[in-house]
Structures are given as structure tokens and as C-alpha cells.
Amino acid sequence: MKFMRVDMSRKTIRLQEVPQPYLGLGGRGLTSTMINAEVPPTCDPLGPENKLIFAPGILSGTSLVNTSRISVGAKSPLTGTIKESNAGAPSPRPWGDLELQPLLSRARRQRENCLSCGLMKW
């Protein structure tokens, strides 16, 4: 499995092997663990140090039914704590097929940013 790290400020994408502390995690467990480890607790939730993490469930990309889940997590501007939302959709399956784990986005919002991933196979 690989991580895809996206820096929207620098407009760069970097692939890396999954670090040891994150092996075996997916979805909500992975987003919460990564936010806890990589986002300073006192950072501004709308500032450049916060991360928006898209993590497919650990079973995404397998032949099991109802496993294509994706979790999205970040430090919440409302509560200042780690918040996560998840959805079931076809989108996590190609990530699992490509052996990609999370997509981490880091950005300082200066203007509208858009990231398009050509991973979808319909």
C-alpha cells in the first residue's frame, strides 16, 4: 500500500510507502490516528497546518460486498477536535485496486483549489 500526499499550496503530489504506525489501519481509524499524530493540537483548523484526509476503508478494493467506504477527517473548525465523516460509494474501490491508502491534502486557502483524480473506472 502507498500513501498519496497532496500539497495544494505547492501543487505537488508525493507517493510514499505506508509508515509503520499506520499499517493495518483504514477509514475512520486511519484518519483519526493521522490527525492526532500529524496535526498540531493548537493549530488553526482553517490554517495551513490542518490536513484533510480521505481514507478508504481497509477492505475497499476487495471482492467483499458493501466494503467500498470512504472516510474524510480533519480538525474541526466548529469543535477544535478531530471530526470524521464517511460515505459508501464506488470511489474507494479504484483506490484499493491501485493499492492507495489515504489522500492527504494540505493547503493554505488563498483562492479556490481543485484536485481532480483520474482514478475512476466506470
N, C-alpha and C positions, 0 to 999 in steps of 0.2 A: 504494500500500500504506500501511497505517496500523499503528501500534503501539497496543496497549491496555495501559495501565499501571494495575494494581490495587494499592491500598494497603489491606491488610486491617485495619490498626490504625485508620485514619481512616474506613474503609468508603467509599472513593471509587474511581471509575473515570475515567480520562482517556484520550482518544484523541488521538494526535498523528501527524504525518507521520513517516515513517521518516527518522531522521537520516542525513546523507550518509555517515558512516563505515560504516553498516550496509546500505546499498543493495546489492542483489545477493547478500546472504547469506541462508541459511536453515538450519534444522536445527542440527546439531552445530557448524558453523562460526559460526552466529549466537550460540548460547548461550555458547560459549567466548569469543568476542570481547566480548560484552556483560559477562560476569562479569569478564573481565580489565580492561575499561575502567571499570565502574561499581561494583565491589565492592572495598573497600579490602583489600589483601593481609593485613593484620593483624587483620581483623575476626573476631569470634566466629562460626563457621559456624552456630550456633544463635541468634545475636543478630539484632537488628533491621536491621543493615546488609547482611546477606546477602540475596540475591534468588533466588527460584525462578522459572526462566524456562521457559515452554512455547513451543516454536517449531516450527511446521510446516515440512516440507521445502520447498525453493524451488519444486518442481514440484507441490505439493499444490494441488488446485483446477483442475488442467488435465485434459484428456481422456486423458492418457497412463496406461497401466495400471501398477499397482504403485508409484504415486508418493505415496500417502497415508501418509506417515511423519510422526511427531511426535518431537521430541527434548525432553528435560527436563534442564535443567542447573542447577547451583548449586555453591557452595563446599562441599566435603565435610567433615562433622564427623569422619570417620574418618581422612582423609589430610591435610586442610587445603589440598588442591589443587582444581582445577576438575574436576568429575565430570559425566558426561552419560550418560543412558540414552535409548534410543529404541524405538519400537514402531510397528508397522503396524496401522492401524485406520481405520474410516470417519471418525473425528472430525476429522482435519485437513482433509478436503475442504471442509466448510462454511466453515472459516476462510479457505481460499483463495478460495472463491466470494465471500465478503464482503470480500476484499482486506485481511484482517487478518493481520499477521505474528505477532509473539510476544505472549504474555500474560505480563506480568511481575508477580509477586506479591511484595509486601514486607510483612512482618508481624512484630510482636513477639508471641510466643505468650503470651497471658495466659489464654486459655481456648480451647476448640475453636472454630475458624473454619471456615466452609463457604462456598464460592463456587459458585453454580450458573449456568452459561452456557446460555441458551436458544438456542444456535446450531445444535443438531442438527436435521436434517430427515431423517426416516426414511421 
